[in-house]
Amino acid sequence: MSIYGNHASELERIKEQLLADIQEIRGHMTAELGMDPIEHLLGRVKSEESMREKCRRKGLPETEESALQAIYDAIGIRVVCAFLDDVYTIRDRLASLPYCAVAEEKDYIRHAKPNGYRSYHLILRVKDCYFAEIQLRTISMDTWAALEHHLKYKKNVQGNIRLIEQELKRCADELAATDASMQTIRDMMQETDV
Ligand code: 0O2
């Protein structure tokens, strides 16, 4: 029996609906900005195995209730943007989708995690009974998170772990400064377009 009970196909449908709505938002923003704001877009329903692993990690029973009500990322969407401002614009448009309500949000961009992780996490309550976690970030943040994730799960990392962590944090901060500069350059270019 699936940990999602008989909700697995509805989770897939909601994921597809969210992806279609993000594509629509993307189309409107492309017309407004004169450029595509999204570098890439991914969606997944968390696999049975990783949902069970997450239940165990959080000390929750491996039940439908845990998977659908206590854990918020059975549906996960990642939106990767070139520019910082677009992350916040897409956040606002998603928050006003008629069948969604904002359940929780974590702005790890303005308030980075101590290790340097940056991303905007928007938890949506969908159709009053499901949750979806939308991670919005820039290309730089996405590159950093992928590398950090790889290192975290790599077995037997050799070398000075403390130094590796410090270097990763330094890279995250440098990338954040570059994101801010790139945004400033775009703003300057838009001013000269007027
Ligand atoms: P997966 O396999 O990516 O789904 P939560 O664990 O969601 O219940 P928490 O810790 O408050 O509770 O959530 P948070 O901090 O919002 O993080 C949720 C997800 O963000 C993680 O999912 C990761 O995908 C990503 N994330 C958070 N912190 C980091 C980090 O330091 N490095 C990287 N690379 N990713 C991070 P899962 O469930 O851990 O894994």
Residues whose N, C-alpha, C, O or C-beta is under 5 A from the ligand:
A	BS01	0O2	Y117 H121 A145 E148 H149
